[in-house]
Amino acid sequence: MIELANVHKRFGQRVAVDDLTLRVPAGEIYGLLGHNGAGKSTSIGMMLGQVWPNRGEVKICGFDVSTQRRKALAKVGAIFESPAFYDYLSGLKNLEILSSYTARTPRKRIEEVIEWVGLTGREDSKVRTYSHGMRARLALAQALLPNPELLILDEPSDGLDPEGIHEMRHTILRLHRELKLTILLSSHFLSEVEQICTRIAVLNQGKMVFEGTLADTKRREQWVRIKVGDFAAAVVELKDAQLVTGERDGQLIALSPKVATDQIVRFLVQKGISVFEIAPAEETLETFYLRLMAKRGEEAVK
């Protein structure tokens, strides 16, 4: 559905996207991650034909965005940057006006998308009376108007309260499940990405530094959180016995292959080191992301 090949974009002397190659297969919920200024919005802008690359190829639904923009975006819906609405008009009237910019949408279709996003009953209210969450749902309704096959969402939960984030997450999952949409999602809410996406790419200073499934983000080592009388001494003894392969954060150890936690406890007790607590460490997308960014920072310093 989305193919970027060796895409490069520079604004003056600043490189925003640097030789980015990315492929989003049909049927995925694909997460695009990175800090502010990492190149996420610029990449999405190029996908939507609102930003032109200096070099490289951008294809959407099999069509080159630079030369066949109308065909490329014919089955694409998007929330990009901050959607603007006429506050003095109703949500329904806003959708009617927005649909007229491309191809007028039948009233029945507009009513369908209003129901899909949960605005039924408030479609005739003026947008100035909408909460932030309702405005987000109206933006999603606008993205659904062309009956898309691909949905591109740039920070769809930005500014929402916890309840609004929860509702947006379940709406996205329902659209993917019931309408069979392919979804590209840019977000800085890592816990939401972890619950929604099937695959992710991480950008840092315009470059892709990771691409893979959520399962790929889990470290191969079996990390264990341990609380002992003397952590440093325990690590020395465990490494000497080849029971662990690494340690971090003053409380985590990586077990060697085929080593179990009961072996660790018995060994340390035999060495006279008190063990107060031991448990598997939960690896999250957040810990993976922070570790990846820290590694890139260290490499940049060298």
Backbone as CSV, one residue per row, in Angstrom:
resi,resn,N_x,N_y,N_z,CA_x,CA_y,CA_z,C_x,C_y,C_z
1,MET,0.825,-1.218,0.000,0.000,0.000,0.000,0.860,1.270,0.000
2,ILE,1.973,1.225,0.733,2.891,2.362,0.780,4.291,1.862,0.468
3,GLU,4.969,2.549,-0.473,6.343,2.198,-0.810,7.175,3.468,-0.963
4,LEU,8.161,3.620,-0.107,9.114,4.710,-0.224,10.475,4.093,-0.525
5,ALA,11.137,4.603,-1.556,12.428,4.044,-1.969,13.484,5.144,-2.006
6,ASN,14.454,5.062,-1.082,15.598,5.991,-1.045,15.150,7.453,-1.086
7,VAL,14.153,7.777,-0.253,13.573,9.121,-0.254,14.425,10.071,0.591
8,HIS,14.682,11.230,0.029,15.502,12.241,0.711,14.779,13.582,0.614
9,LYS,14.712,14.284,1.754,14.096,15.614,1.765,14.919,16.553,2.628
10,ARG,15.272,17.689,2.017,16.060,18.701,2.709,15.297,20.025,2.692
11,PHE,15.275,20.713,3.839,14.738,22.070,3.922,15.925,23.001,4.174
12,GLY,16.374,23.699,3.138,17.575,24.519,3.288,18.772,23.623,3.579
13,GLN,19.448,23.883,4.710,20.588,23.065,5.109,20.193,21.892,5.991
14,ARG,18.925,21.863,6.393,18.484,20.804,7.325,17.933,19.605,6.568
15,VAL,18.484,18.437,6.855,17.989,17.188,6.265,16.854,16.665,7.148
16,ALA,15.637,16.597,6.595,14.478,16.131,7.360,14.282,14.627,7.225
17,VAL,14.504,14.105,6.025,14.393,12.663,5.761,15.610,12.254,4.943
18,ASP,16.302,11.222,5.414,17.591,10.861,4.840,17.582,9.420,4.322
19,ASP,17.419,9.275,3.012,17.513,7.977,2.340,16.567,6.939,2.970
20,LEU,15.303,7.313,3.099,14.315,6.457,3.750,13.700,5.470,2.762
21,THR,13.789,4.198,3.092,13.120,3.143,2.343,12.147,2.449,3.287
22,LEU,10.874,2.408,2.892,9.818,1.918,3.785,8.739,1.236,2.963
23,ARG,8.240,0.113,3.459,7.167,-0.595,2.763,6.106,-1.010,3.776
24,VAL,4.862,-0.613,3.519,3.731,-0.973,4.381,2.811,-1.905,3.590
25,PRO,2.769,-3.192,3.940,1.903,-4.140,3.221,0.427,-3.887,3.531
26,ALA,-0.428,-4.335,2.641,-1.874,-4.230,2.851,-2.271,-5.021,4.087
27,GLY,-3.211,-4.459,4.845,-3.755,-5.156,6.007,-3.060,-4.865,7.313
28,GLU,-1.939,-4.137,7.290,-1.188,-3.845,8.510,-1.771,-2.633,9.244
29,ILE,-1.560,-2.598,10.561,-1.617,-1.341,11.311,-0.160,-1.029,11.614
30,TYR,0.377,-0.066,10.925,1.817,0.184,10.912,2.120,1.447,11.698
31,GLY,2.996,1.345,12.687,3.335,2.484,13.526,4.601,3.176,13.058
32,LEU,4.555,4.498,12.963,5.720,5.305,12.613,6.100,6.109,13.851
33,LEU,7.269,5.791,14.425,7.674,6.367,15.701,8.918,7.230,15.550
34,GLY,9.089,8.132,16.503,10.276,8.981,16.523,9.991,10.249,17.302
35,HIS,11.063,10.882,17.783,10.908,12.107,18.564,10.471,13.256,17.647
36,ASN,10.146,14.398,18.244,9.812,15.576,17.445,11.009,15.940,16.573
37,GLY,10.764,16.131,15.283,11.843,16.453,14.367,12.536,15.249,13.775
38,ALA,12.006,14.043,14.045,12.646,12.821,13.541,12.372,12.597,12.061
39,GLY,11.347,13.260,11.520,11.021,13.105,10.106,9.681,12.438,9.838
40,LYS,8.894,12.175,10.891,7.616,11.477,10.714,6.642,12.301,9.871
41,SER,6.407,13.543,10.273,5.416,14.362,9.566,5.866,14.687,8.144
42,THR,7.173,14.893,7.953,7.678,15.138,6.601,7.446,13.921,5.720
43,SER,7.681,12.730,6.272,7.455,11.494,5.507,5.989,11.363,5.119
44,ILE,5.095,11.638,6.073,3.664,11.555,5.783,3.264,12.619,4.769
45,GLY,3.830,13.812,4.895,3.552,14.868,3.921,3.920,14.448,2.510
46,MET,5.022,13.731,2.363,5.419,13.238,1.040,4.480,12.149,0.552
47,MET,3.996,11.314,1.458,3.028,10.283,1.067,1.744,10.913,0.539
48,LEU,1.371,12.050,1.106,0.116,12.703,0.726,0.295,13.740,-0.383
49,GLY,1.506,13.855,-0.918,1.732,14.797,-2.010,1.718,16.237,-1.590
50,GLN,1.901,16.513,-0.279,1.937,17.887,0.209,3.358,18.390,0.395
51,VAL,4.310,17.473,0.373,5.734,17.790,0.433,6.411,16.991,-0.673
52,TRP,7.282,17.631,-1.438,7.931,16.948,-2.557,9.342,16.545,-2.157
53,PRO,9.706,15.278,-2.385,11.061,14.838,-2.051,12.088,15.434,-3.005
54,ASN,13.313,15.637,-2.505,14.399,16.076,-3.379,14.852,14.951,-4.307
55,ARG,14.746,13.735,-3.784,15.020,12.565,-4.622,14.364,11.350,-3.982
56,GLY,14.273,10.275,-4.761,13.623,9.068,-4.267,12.222,8.935,-4.846
57,GLU,11.579,7.814,-4.564,10.275,7.492,-5.130,9.270,7.207,-4.014
58,VAL,8.085,7.795,-4.140,7.002,7.572,-3.187,5.808,7.021,-3.953
59,LYS,5.400,5.800,-3.621,4.245,5.184,-4.249,3.179,4.872,-3.204
60,ILE,1.933,5.199,-3.535,0.784,4.876,-2.693,-0.202,4.090,-3.538
61,CYS,-0.620,2.946,-3.046,-1.559,2.076,-3.767,-1.052,1.757,-5.181
62,GLY,0.266,1.681,-5.325,0.867,1.304,-6.596,1.130,2.451,-7.550
63,PHE,0.737,3.681,-7.189,0.915,4.831,-8.079,1.943,5.808,-7.503
64,ASP,2.748,6.389,-8.389,3.746,7.371,-7.983,3.044,8.673,-7.603
65,VAL,3.277,9.137,-6.379,2.589,10.335,-5.896,3.015,11.568,-6.686
66,SER,4.245,11.616,-7.139,4.744,12.795,-7.865,4.097,12.953,-9.223
67,THR,3.844,11.853,-9.927,3.347,11.921,-11.308,1.886,11.500,-11.463
68,GLN,1.361,10.759,-10.459,-0.023,10.272,-10.547,-0.744,10.502,-9.215
69,ARG,-0.669,11.729,-8.746,-1.159,12.038,-7.396,-2.632,11.696,-7.226
70,ARG,-3.477,12.036,-8.175,-4.910,11.786,-8.035,-5.199,10.298,-7.901
71,LYS,-4.566,9.461,-8.741,-4.774,8.023,-8.651,-4.183,7.459,-7.361
72,ALA,-3.025,7.983,-6.971,-2.357,7.481,-5.769,-3.199,7.704,-4.523
73,LEU,-3.897,8.844,-4.457,-4.625,9.213,-3.246,-6.134,8.978,-3.345
74,ALA,-6.575,8.351,-4.433,-8.015,8.160,-4.644,-8.666,7.341,-3.543
75,LYS,-7.935,6.390,-2.959,-8.484,5.519,-1.915,-7.758,5.717,-0.585
76,VAL,-7.360,6.983,-0.339,-6.627,7.304,0.885,-7.407,8.324,1.700
77,GLY,-7.549,8.051,2.996,-8.096,9.018,3.938,-6.995,9.381,4.918
78,ALA,-7.015,10.625,5.416,-5.898,11.041,6.265,-6.308,12.077,7.303
79,ILE,-5.650,11.999,8.462,-5.619,13.089,9.430,-4.174,13.551,9.463
80,PHE,-3.924,14.767,8.981,-2.553,15.257,8.896,-2.469,16.646,9.513
81,GLU,-1.527,16.797,10.438,-1.344,18.032,11.191,-2.640,18.357,11.944
82,SER,-3.070,19.593,12.015,-4.250,19.965,12.807,-5.431,20.231,11.876
83,PRO,-6.409,19.313,11.822,-7.570,19.521,10.947,-8.331,20.793,11.330
84,ALA,-8.718,21.584,10.342,-9.434,22.843,10.582,-10.905,22.677,10.201
85,PHE,-11.778,23.210,11.066,-13.212,23.140,10.821,-13.827,24.531,10.971
86,TYR,-15.025,24.685,10.410,-15.790,25.920,10.592,-16.563,25.797,11.900
87,ASP,-16.111,26.501,12.922,-16.703,26.355,14.255,-18.166,26.788,14.310
88,TYR,-18.561,27.713,13.444,-19.925,28.242,13.500,-20.919,27.370,12.720
89,LEU,-20.412,26.289,12.083,-21.281,25.352,11.367,-21.350,24.022,12.115
90,SER,-22.344,23.228,11.770,-22.503,21.922,12.412,-21.449,20.947,11.906
91,GLY,-21.288,19.848,12.641,-20.373,18.805,12.195,-20.786,18.259,10.845
92,LEU,-22.102,18.052,10.661,-22.623,17.539,9.394,-22.315,18.490,8.250
93,LYS,-22.550,19.788,8.453,-22.295,20.774,7.387,-20.812,20.828,7.058
94,ASN,-19.952,20.716,8.067,-18.510,20.685,7.819,-18.133,19.522,6.918
95,LEU,-18.697,18.350,7.187,-18.385,17.179,6.375,-18.888,17.354,4.943
96,GLU,-20.055,17.963,4.787,-20.584,18.215,3.440,-19.668,19.150,2.656
97,ILE,-19.174,20.195,3.319,-18.287,21.157,2.656,-16.950,20.502,2.315
98,LEU,-16.397,19.770,3.274,-15.107,19.117,3.043,-15.184,18.106,1.899
99,SER,-16.294,17.390,1.809,-16.439,16.402,0.738,-16.536,17.069,-0.624
100,SER,-17.052,18.298,-0.663,-17.221,18.993,-1.941,-15.887,19.452,-2.531
101,TYR,-14.819,19.473,-1.713,-13.515,19.898,-2.223,-12.936,18.894,-3.218
102,THR,-13.325,17.640,-3.088,-12.819,16.610,-3.997,-13.950,16.108,-4.889
103,ALA,-14.814,15.288,-4.325,-16.001,14.823,-5.059,-17.141,14.754,-4.056
104,ARG,-18.267,15.355,-4.404,-19.367,15.415,-3.449,-19.782,14.018,-3.016
105,THR,-19.927,13.853,-1.700,-20.235,12.559,-1.099,-21.736,12.456,-0.828
106,PRO,-22.367,11.346,-1.162,-23.800,11.189,-0.886,-24.112,11.351,0.604
107,ARG,-25.280,11.878,0.890,-25.693,12.097,2.284,-25.653,10.785,3.076
108,LYS,-26.028,9.695,2.437,-26.028,8.406,3.127,-24.631,8.029,3.593
109,ARG,-23.624,8.289,2.758,-22.243,7.968,3.140,-21.795,8.832,4.313
110,ILE,-22.149,10.099,4.309,-21.787,10.989,5.410,-22.417,10.505,6.716
111,GLU,-23.678,10.076,6.642,-24.342,9.555,7.842,-23.673,8.277,8.340
112,GLU,-23.176,7.466,7.400,-22.478,6.232,7.780,-21.211,6.538,8.569
113,VAL,-20.417,7.489,8.083,-19.153,7.773,8.766,-19.405,8.463,10.104
114,ILE,-20.465,9.246,10.195,-20.831,9.860,11.470,-21.137,8.774,12.497
115,GLU,-21.839,7.747,12.068,-22.137,6.629,12.966,-20.874,5.856,13.314
116,TRP,-19.998,5.655,12.345,-18.767,4.914,12.570,-17.920,5.548,13.672
117,VAL,-17.858,6.874,13.689,-16.974,7.550,14.650,-17.701,7.928,15.942
118,GLY,-18.977,7.607,16.049,-19.703,7.838,17.297,-20.186,9.258,17.503
119,LEU,-20.540,9.965,16.417,-21.053,11.336,16.549,-22.555,11.422,16.286
120,THR,-23.206,10.287,16.128,-24.653,10.299,15.897,-25.349,10.975,17.076
121,GLY,-26.228,11.926,16.754,-26.921,12.686,17.789,-26.308,14.055,18.017
122,ARG,-25.040,14.224,17.602,-24.387,15.525,17.741,-23.971,16.111,16.394
123,GLU,-24.381,15.448,15.302,-23.954,15.915,13.988,-24.540,17.280,13.621
124,ASP,-25.678,17.646,14.228,-26.300,18.937,13.922,-25.867,20.040,14.872
125,SER,-25.034,19.709,15.859,-24.522,20.725,16.792,-23.357,21.473,16.156
126,LYS,-23.235,22.755,16.510,-22.122,23.546,15.978,-20.807,23.009,16.533
127,VAL,-19.792,23.039,15.698,-18.494,22.458,16.070,-17.885,23.181,17.266
128,ARG,-18.223,24.461,17.451,-17.658,25.184,18.596,-18.120,24.610,19.935
129,THR,-19.180,23.797,19.913,-19.660,23.169,21.151,-19.020,21.795,21.374
130,TYR,-18.203,21.344,20.433,-17.597,20.011,20.525,-16.422,20.016,21.506
131,SER,-16.275,18.917,22.213,-15.087,18.710,23.036,-13.914,18.380,22.121
132,HIS,-12.716,18.333,22.701,-11.537,17.982,21.897,-11.678,16.573,21.323
133,GLY,-12.238,15.672,22.129,-12.434,14.303,21.670,-13.420,14.231,20.511
134,MET,-14.473,15.042,20.557,-15.454,15.049,19.471,-14.850,15.632,18.194
135,ARG,-13.986,16.636,18.351,-13.300,17.193,17.178,-12.394,16.136,16.536
136,ALA,-11.741,15.330,17.388,-10.890,14.259,16.858,-11.725,13.246,16.090
137,ARG,-12.921,12.945,16.591,-13.796,12.005,15.893,-14.319,12.606,14.583
138,LEU,-14.556,13.920,14.584,-14.986,14.586,13.357,-13.866,14.539,12.307
139,ALA,-12.613,14.717,12.761,-11.479,14.620,11.839,-11.385,13.218,11.253
140,LEU,-11.637,12.217,12.088,-11.603,10.837,11.604,-12.746,10.598,10.616
141,ALA,-13.910,11.182,10.879,-15.040,11.061,9.957,-14.679,11.651,8.596
142,GLN,-14.015,12.801,8.608,-13.590,13.434,7.352,-12.637,12.526,6.579
143,ALA,-11.740,11.830,7.319,-10.783,10.935,6.666,-11.468,9.721,6.052
144,LEU,-12.630,9.349,6.592,-13.348,8.165,6.105,-14.288,8.465,4.941
145,LEU,-14.507,9.738,4.639,-15.472,10.112,3.594,-15.205,9.454,2.242
146,PRO,-13.954,9.377,1.775,-13.736,8.803,0.432,-13.806,7.277,0.383
147,ASN,-14.295,6.659,1.468,-14.363,5.190,1.522,-12.985,4.587,1.246
148,PRO,-12.000,4.947,2.077,-10.605,4.611,1.768,-10.263,3.137,1.990
149,GLU,-9.176,2.737,1.355,-8.562,1.441,1.627,-7.345,1.619,2.528
150,LEU,-6.773,2.841,2.495,-5.615,3.188,3.306,-5.953,4.415,4.137
151,LEU,-5.670,4.333,5.450,-5.915,5.429,6.368,-4.572,5.857,6.952
152,ILE,-4.217,7.144,6.780,-2.968,7.681,7.317,-3.310,8.658,8.431
153,LEU,-2.850,8.356,9.634,-3.226,9.124,10.818,-1.979,9.692,11.491
154,ASP,-1.846,11.007,11.478,-0.704,11.680,12.093,-1.120,12.177,13.472
155,GLU,-0.638,11.487,14.515,-0.939,11.829,15.917,-2.448,11.971,16.155
156,PRO,-3.241,10.940,15.897,-4.692,11.064,16.044,-5.164,11.243,17.486
157,SER,-4.336,10.856,18.466,-4.739,10.964,19.882,-4.129,12.173,20.569
158,ASP,-3.448,13.023,19.815,-2.760,14.168,20.404,-3.761,15.102,21.083
159,GLY,-3.498,15.429,22.344,-4.348,16.350,23.086,-5.563,15.733,23.741
160,LEU,-5.790,14.434,23.539,-6.954,13.776,24.121,-6.684,13.375,25.570
161,ASP,-7.765,13.334,26.373,-7.632,12.832,27.733,-7.621,11.304,27.693
162,PRO,-7.337,10.632,28.820,-7.259,9.163,28.811,-8.490,8.477,28.235
163,GLU,-9.671,9.009,28.525,-10.889,8.409,27.979,-10.941,8.571,26.460
164,GLY,-10.542,9.756,25.987,-10.537,9.999,24.550,-9.527,9.127,23.827
165,ILE,-8.361,8.924,24.442,-7.337,8.054,23.859,-7.858,6.625,23.760
166,HIS,-8.542,6.186,24.824,-9.124,4.833,24.838,-10.149,4.675,23.715
167,GLU,-11.019,5.673,23.546,-12.038,5.601,22.501,-11.415,5.609,21.107
168,MET,-10.395,6.439,20.905,-9.734,6.502,19.606,-9.064,5.173,19.283
169,ARG,-8.418,4.568,20.267,-7.754,3.284,20.056,-8.740,2.228,19.591
170,HIS,-9.871,2.124,20.278,-10.842,1.097,19.930,-11.526,1.392,18.595
171,THR,-11.682,2.673,18.264,-12.251,3.015,16.962,-11.303,2.593,15.845
172,ILE,-10.007,2.850,16.012,-9.014,2.463,15.008,-8.993,0.951,14.831
173,LEU,-9.001,0.224,15.935,-8.997,-1.238,15.858,-10.263,-1.763,15.172
174,ARG,-11.403,-1.117,15.433,-12.662,-1.547,14.821,-12.662,-1.263,13.318
175,LEU,-12.112,-0.113,12.926,-12.020,0.211,11.500,-11.130,-0.796,10.773
176,HIS,-10.043,-1.165,11.408,-9.139,-2.145,10.810,-9.811,-3.506,10.696
177,ARG,-10.498,-3.897,11.745,-11.113,-5.230,11.792,-12.321,-5.332,10.867
178,GLU,-13.213,-4.356,10.904,-14.482,-4.475,10.206,-14.448,-3.911,8.777
179,LEU,-13.634,-2.891,8.539,-13.552,-2.318,7.192,-12.322,-2.798,6.433
180,LYS,-11.483,-3.610,7.121,-10.289,-4.192,6.488,-9.339,-3.113,5.964
181,LEU,-9.228,-2.013,6.693,-8.364,-0.923,6.266,-6.904,-1.209,6.588
182,THR,-6.020,-0.740,5.730,-4.600,-0.649,6.056,-4.400,0.704,6.716
183,ILE,-3.685,0.737,7.845,-3.561,1.973,8.618,-2.102,2.269,8.919
184,LEU,-1.674,3.488,8.574,-0.370,3.994,8.988,-0.628,4.995,10.103
185,LEU,0.001,4.762,11.254,-0.265,5.556,12.448,1.029,6.166,12.961
186,SER,1.097,7.474,12.985,2.219,8.167,13.602,1.787,8.615,14.990
187,SER,2.581,8.280,16.010,2.174,8.616,17.373,3.385,8.661,18.295
188,HIS,3.288,9.494,19.347,4.313,9.480,20.396,3.799,8.793,21.652
189,PHE,2.566,8.249,21.596,2.026,7.463,22.711,2.457,6.006,22.509
190,LEU,3.595,5.631,23.090,4.158,4.309,22.837,3.263,3.193,23.353
191,SER,2.587,3.415,24.481,1.702,2.367,25.010,0.533,2.116,24.074
192,GLU,0.059,3.163,23.396,-1.027,2.998,22.431,-0.542,2.244,21.196
193,VAL,0.631,2.603,20.717,1.206,1.911,19.560,1.355,0.426,19.865
194,GLU,1.798,0.125,21.090,2.004,-1.268,21.483,0.706,-2.058,21.463
195,GLN,-0.419,-1.391,21.761,-1.709,-2.071,21.800,-2.404,-2.116,20.438
196,ILE,-1.965,-1.278,19.512,-2.660,-1.156,18.231,-1.890,-1.786,17.077
197,CYS,-0.596,-1.497,16.991,0.149,-1.774,15.760,0.617,-3.225,15.658
198,THR,0.743,-3.676,14.411,1.277,-5.002,14.119,2.744,-4.927,13.734
199,ARG,3.178,-3.745,13.283,4.553,-3.562,12.826,4.925,-2.093,13.029
200,ILE,6.220,-1.802,13.232,6.629,-0.413,13.461,7.921,-0.091,12.721
201,ALA,8.110,1.205,12.489,9.399,1.733,12.042,9.742,2.887,12.966
202,VAL,11.019,3.002,13.327,11.473,4.082,14.206,12.417,4.978,13.421
203,LEU,12.125,6.290,13.422,12.973,7.273,12.763,13.766,8.063,13.796
204,ASN,14.980,8.413,13.445,15.813,9.250,14.295,16.647,10.152,13.394
205,GLN,16.424,11.472,13.509,17.127,12.454,12.691,17.012,12.121,11.197
206,GLY,15.811,11.733,10.791,15.526,11.490,9.383,15.884,10.120,8.868
207,LYS,16.574,9.323,9.684,16.973,7.988,9.259,16.143,6.915,9.954
208,MET,15.884,5.811,9.265,15.232,4.680,9.907,16.270,3.913,10.722
209,VAL,15.980,3.728,12.014,16.920,3.024,12.888,16.380,1.662,13.327
210,PHE,15.109,1.401,13.034,14.536,0.081,13.310,13.296,-0.099,12.470
211,GLU,13.071,-1.339,12.008,11.831,-1.709,11.330,11.568,-3.178,11.614
212,GLY,10.345,-3.478,12.039,10.022,-4.875,12.318,8.707,-5.010,13.057
213,THR,8.395,-6.223,13.463,7.167,-6.497,14.194,7.344,-6.105,15.660
214,LEU,6.228,-6.068,16.384,6.300,-5.783,17.820,7.092,-6.864,18.542
215,ALA,6.978,-8.101,18.062,7.725,-9.203,18.686,9.228,-8.991,18.519
216,ASP,9.628,-8.343,17.414,11.052,-8.097,17.171,11.647,-7.112,18.169
217,THR,10.797,-6.316,18.816,11.305,-5.327,19.772,11.677,-5.958,21.107
218,LYS,11.259,-7.191,21.336,11.581,-7.861,22.590,13.007,-8.395,22.522
219,ARG,13.772,-8.139,23.543,15.160,-8.612,23.568,15.199,-10.124,23.647
220,ARG,16.191,-10.695,22.976,16.329,-12.147,22.986,16.773,-12.657,24.352
221,GLU,17.535,-11.819,25.091,17.963,-12.248,26.415,16.769,-12.316,27.365
222,GLN,16.870,-13.212,28.327,15.834,-13.328,29.356,16.241,-12.431,30.521
223,TRP,15.654,-11.237,30.572,16.007,-10.288,31.629,15.189,-10.562,32.878
224,VAL,15.879,-10.449,34.013,15.255,-10.714,35.308,15.573,-9.556,36.244
225,ARG,14.567,-9.110,36.978,14.762,-8.065,37.982,15.088,-8.740,39.307
226,ILE,16.154,-8.289,39.946,16.587,-8.954,41.170,16.942,-7.919,42.237
227,LYS,16.544,-8.197,43.464,16.883,-7.331,44.585,17.715,-8.163,45.565
228,VAL,18.954,-7.772,45.741,19.888,-8.531,46.573,20.615,-7.592,47.532
229,GLY,21.369,-8.190,48.454,22.101,-7.384,49.421,23.175,-6.529,48.769
230,ASP,23.877,-7.085,47.769,24.945,-6.363,47.082,24.875,-6.718,45.593
231,PHE,24.263,-5.838,44.807,24.035,-6.134,43.390,25.349,-6.291,42.625
232,ALA,26.298,-5.378,42.859,27.564,-5.424,42.136,28.313,-6.727,42.406
233,ALA,28.351,-7.132,43.676,29.038,-8.373,44.037,28.324,-9.578,43.429
234,ALA,26.977,-9.532,43.413,26.200,-10.635,42.851,26.486,-10.792,41.367
235,VAL,26.581,-9.677,40.643,26.847,-9.727,39.209,28.221,-10.329,38.925
236,VAL,29.221,-9.940,39.712,30.573,-10.496,39.525,30.552,-12.012,39.678
237,GLU,29.916,-12.493,40.743,29.851,-13.938,40.990,29.086,-14.659,39.882
238,LEU,27.962,-14.077,39.447,27.135,-14.711,38.416,27.840,-14.752,37.067
239,LYS,28.569,-13.685,36.740,29.309,-13.668,35.474,30.449,-14.675,35.504
240,ASP,31.138,-14.746,36.654,32.237,-15.711,36.781,31.731,-17.139,36.599
241,ALA,30.505,-17.389,37.049,29.912,-18.728,36.929,29.195,-18.917,35.594
242,GLN,29.227,-17.876,34.741,28.598,-17.905,33.415,27.087,-18.162,33.491
243,LEU,26.488,-17.652,34.557,25.040,-17.783,34.709,24.287,-16.600,34.107
244,VAL,24.990,-15.481,33.893,24.365,-14.306,33.279,25.262,-13.781,32.178
245,THR,24.644,-13.075,31.221,25.395,-12.505,30.096,25.503,-10.992,30.164
246,GLY,24.742,-10.369,31.078,24.791,-8.921,31.171,23.997,-8.400,32.341
247,GLU,24.136,-7.086,32.592,23.371,-6.433,33.662,23.140,-4.984,33.259
248,ARG,22.094,-4.372,33.821,21.814,-2.962,33.563,20.928,-2.380,34.639
249,ASP,20.982,-1.078,34.759,20.101,-0.296,35.639,20.237,-0.652,37.115
250,GLY,21.294,-1.356,37.497,21.499,-1.658,38.899,20.516,-2.626,39.512
251,GLN,19.723,-3.306,38.650,18.725,-4.233,39.189,18.316,-5.335,38.204
252,LEU,18.841,-5.279,36.978,18.450,-6.250,35.961,19.642,-7.096,35.527
253,ILE,19.408,-8.396,35.381,20.423,-9.312,34.875,19.842,-10.095,33.703
254,ALA,20.696,-10.409,32.716,20.277,-11.211,31.569,20.782,-12.629,31.773
255,LEU,19.877,-13.572,31.878,20.253,-14.945,32.159,20.886,-15.604,30.936
256,SER,21.858,-16.458,31.175,22.446,-17.250,30.107,21.425,-18.276,29.622
257,PRO,21.580,-18.782,28.403,20.638,-19.775,27.882,20.488,-20.969,28.826
258,LYS,19.237,-21.402,28.988,18.869,-22.574,29.793,19.084,-22.385,31.291
259,VAL,19.349,-21.147,31.731,19.486,-20.865,33.158,18.147,-20.372,33.687
260,ALA,17.695,-20.927,34.812,16.415,-20.549,35.414,16.655,-19.718,36.681
261,THR,15.604,-19.033,37.100,15.744,-18.152,38.260,16.060,-18.909,39.545
262,ASP,15.543,-20.152,39.686,15.834,-20.899,40.913,17.323,-21.213,41.022
263,GLN,18.004,-21.398,39.872,19.446,-21.625,39.896,20.170,-20.379,40.397
264,ILE,19.698,-19.232,39.974,20.303,-17.966,40.401,20.186,-17.806,41.910
265,VAL,18.993,-18.070,42.427,18.756,-17.911,43.864,19.649,-18.860,44.659
266,ARG,19.676,-20.133,44.284,20.491,-21.115,45.010,21.970,-20.736,44.984
267,PHE,22.428,-20.308,43.815,23.842,-19.962,43.671,24.214,-18.783,44.569
268,LEU,23.387,-17.726,44.554,23.708,-16.544,45.349,23.644,-16.826,46.849
269,VAL,22.667,-17.622,47.280,22.555,-17.973,48.698,23.796,-18.758,49.132
270,GLN,24.237,-19.656,48.269,25.448,-20.436,48.570,26.670,-19.530,48.693
271,LYS,26.666,-18.414,47.959,27.771,-17.474,48.015,27.624,-16.474,49.165
272,GLY,26.548,-16.614,49.931,26.347,-15.730,51.084,25.744,-14.386,50.737
273,ILE,25.126,-14.289,49.559,24.473,-13.039,49.142,22.970,-13.194,49.312
274,SER,22.373,-12.320,50.101,20.943,-12.396,50.385,20.122,-12.010,49.150
275,VAL,19.078,-12.785,48.877,18.165,-12.509,47.758,16.797,-12.164,48.338
276,PHE,16.344,-10.933,48.113,15.063,-10.482,48.659,13.918,-10.607,47.649
277,GLU,14.269,-10.518,46.358,13.209,-10.570,45.338,13.832,-10.933,44.001
278,ILE,13.130,-11.730,43.212,13.555,-12.037,41.848,12.308,-12.305,41.007
279,ALA,12.256,-11.700,39.822,11.071,-11.849,38.969,11.430,-11.487,37.538
280,PRO,10.760,-12.089,36.546,10.998,-11.731,35.140,10.709,-10.242,34.918
281,ALA,11.558,-9.590,34.151,11.368,-8.168,33.843,10.495,-8.036,32.605
282,GLU,9.450,-7.245,32.710,8.546,-7.042,31.570,9.186,-6.093,30.572
283,GLU,9.362,-6.550,29.350,9.941,-5.722,28.286,8.815,-5.026,27.535
284,THR,8.845,-3.717,27.463,7.802,-2.960,26.789,8.379,-2.224,25.589
285,LEU,7.487,-1.718,24.745,7.930,-0.922,23.610,8.653,0.330,24.092
286,GLU,8.203,0.883,25.224,8.841,2.086,25.758,10.296,1.821,26.130
287,THR,10.568,0.715,26.830,11.943,0.423,27.213,12.796,0.151,25.978
288,PHE,12.220,-0.535,24.991,12.945,-0.782,23.739,13.279,0.535,23.047
289,TYR,12.293,1.420,22.945,12.480,2.698,22.249,13.529,3.553,22.952
290,LEU,13.429,3.656,24.275,14.383,4.483,25.019,15.803,3.924,24.915
291,ARG,15.923,2.615,24.943,17.233,1.994,24.817,17.802,2.238,23.410
292,LEU,16.937,2.167,22.397,17.360,2.406,21.016,17.837,3.845,20.844
293,MET,17.094,4.812,21.395,17.478,6.213,21.286,18.773,6.489,22.048
294,ALA,18.939,5.850,23.208,20.168,6.039,23.977,21.373,5.503,23.210
295,LYS,21.182,4.378,22.544,22.258,3.774,21.751,22.633,4.700,20.592
296,ARG,21.626,5.279,19.926,21.903,6.189,18.812,22.623,7.431,19.313
297,GLY,22.250,7.888,20.516,22.921,9.052,21.089,24.384,8.773,21.376
298,GLU,24.680,7.589,21.902,26.061,7.200,22.177,26.870,7.116,20.896
299,GLU,26.259,6.576,19.826,26.955,6.455,18.541,27.260,7.832,17.935
300,ALA,26.339,8.775,18.160,26.526,10.116,17.607,27.685,10.847,18.282
301,VAL,27.918,10.533,19.562,28.978,11.175,20.323,30.343,10.676,19.888
302,LYS,30.419,9.410,19.487,31.709,8.790,19.124,32.299,9.419,17.861
